Amino acid sequence: MDISQDLVVKPVDPFGELKIFAGRASGVLARSICDHLGIELARSETKIFSEGNVFVRVLENVRGRDVFVIQGTEHPVNDNFMELLFWIDALKRASATQVTAVIPFFSYAKGDKKDEPRVSIRARVCADALEAAGVDRVLMMDLHSAQIQGFFKRPVDHLWGMPVLVDYFRKKQINDLVVASPDVGFSKQASKFAEAMRCQFVIGYKLRTDHDERAAVLDIIGSVEGKNVLIVDDFTITGGTLIEMAKACKAHGAKDIYACVSHGVLTKGSAAKIEASPIKELVLTDTIGYRAEPLPTNARIVSVAALFAEAILSIHRRESVSRLFAV
């Protein structure tokens, strides 16, 4: 009997079949990314045992596949980061060809330097841990400091949320607009944002004296008098910096105040403060799935799922992702 007649030869993807998995932190965003790609989210299982032990299981064959695991590191930060390590290890042990960790929000990006005696460079420790677990590539969005890419020996693709946010505010057609950075640290990105919006930008002079997540904006470099202001930043935890910058702009004669960030962490109690602030509208992306409380009524969410989907497809096809930075 010639069994060759019963064999069905399937077309072979030269880069391996694409599989996307989701950790507990990023299930909603991962499903939205899969919708954009026209594929099903790969099946997996996560269990938390009574003493807090995390268990993950891959429920599909990934041997020879190009695999992406989407897992942010928002609250609970350490649990989500450990789960990501376990996913990478499980997928490598299941013989995936390439494992890319997609981390929409990397919380430990704030720990990027040793600026005090006897402190840990936490972002570097996390980079070492990801590589020790076996990650082949990392995809992130709006790191607090771009130089964190240098902490990794593996390739890191660093997306910006700016194209999505710029598109949102362009459609609003706000007259007499000025883009504002709350501090010097984000001024380079703010200037690019202003260039994309074809308007001027100003910088806040911010002072932070401790680790209590409170900052004071002491002055503004540039003029906002009689202007509408768009405050831009990479993330906000309590909304404090945005609120202080908004108050400073109002004190300097600004009209309407808008704000946008890629990562809206927004811990408990921040919603009421933002609602009571001079900020007319706060725009966030959907990089963070966990919410300590409902969003403030003046907050809006825009999705970056399509941007991540394009990046994942480009990485899978071994193409450049640089076109995704265009605004």
Beta strands, then each sheet from edge to edge (+ up, - down):
strand 1: 18-22
strand 2: 44-48
strand 3: 54-58
strand 4: 66-70
strand 5: 98-103
strand 6: 137-141
strand 7: 156-159
strand 8: 177-181
strand 9: 200-207
strand 10: 216-221
strand 11: 228-236
strand 12: 257-264
strand 13: 279-285
strand 14: 299-302
sheet 1: 1+ 4+ 5+ 6+ 7+
sheet 2: 2+ 3-
sheet 3: 10+ 9- 8- 11- 12- 13- 14-
end
